[in-house]
Amino acid sequence: MNKTPPESLIRTWVWMMAESNNPELVERGRQNLINAFGSMKKAIEHIESQVQKQS
């Protein structure tokens, strides 16, 4: 896996998927996460691990 993107960028991609009403933005956010982590499962695992660290 390449270097992990900054948290702010990951948050932007998640926002694009969750809050955007534009299907192109939703897909772009999804693709960016997959490209960065290799799969959505790995992206979710990374995000969850970051949340646990902050707790």
Summary of the structure (lengths in Angstrom):
residues: 55
radius of gyration: 11.1
end to end distance: 25.5
largest distance: 33.3
contacts: 127
relative contact order: 0.16
helix: 78%
strand: 0%
